[in-house]
Amino acid sequence: MTRRTLQRLMAEGADPSAEPVLLPPGAADREMLEALQQELGGEDTHLYERTVETLLQITVRVETVVEERYGQPFEARFLVAFRKGRLSMAPELRYDDAGAPLAGAPHLRQVIARMHAHLEGRARQALRRDKLRKLGRRAVEGKVQALSERTGIWVEAWHTRSFRLMARIAADEMLAFDVPYLRPDARLAEVERAVIEARAAHEARLERGRALLDARDRASARRRASA
């Protein structure tokens, strides 16, 4: 989840009428955050020290069979700490970042619920995309199989947005074609034409070579006959 999305969800979960939790004079921020951690119960939290302050890291995660972009899971992480005596939260609490005010565990649970709902929505969208991608790939595989039966081509590699086809023209000659998943029919038709034309051109070269050899052999035979 991006920093901007985290900030938006934090702002949407804010209650303008709620007073932020303040650090009592003389109180230790670690003890206050430990109490908050206990109130959160089953949430994924981690308490750690950073130089002169204590930070509570909270991870919100949605388990799914697909992954977010670049192989990342569907999760969000943010930090809670006391800044200037006020309980605050932010995607990354830099030393000059006061963060957004936090009004205690109930407020924090609201923010976590919003993040969880957002991640669930993203996960559902990813599942739908994955399903459509698999359906599309099966349709493409059927077309490639039909083309393979006609021309003998094969798939060398399946990529994210395209796949590569290989076609043997001669023993020492092959052609490679990149075909997009999106609207592949026109490209597959081009591939078929190109393979047929390349093989026809190769066969024509062979015919010319054979004709030249035959002509040379006949000329040699005539020379021998006249000698």
Secondary structure, DSSP 8 states (H G I E B T S, - for coil): --HHHHHHHHHHT--TTS---B--TT--HHHHHHHHHHHHTTSEEEEEEETTEEEEEEEEEE--SS--GGG--EEEEEEEEEETTEEEEESS--TT---EE---HHHHHHHHHHHHHHHHHHHHHHHHHHHHHHHHHHHHHHHHHHHHHHH--EEEEE-SSEEEEEEEEETTEEEEEEEESSS-HHHHHHHHHHHHHHHHHHHHHHHHHHHHHHHHHHHHHHHHHH-
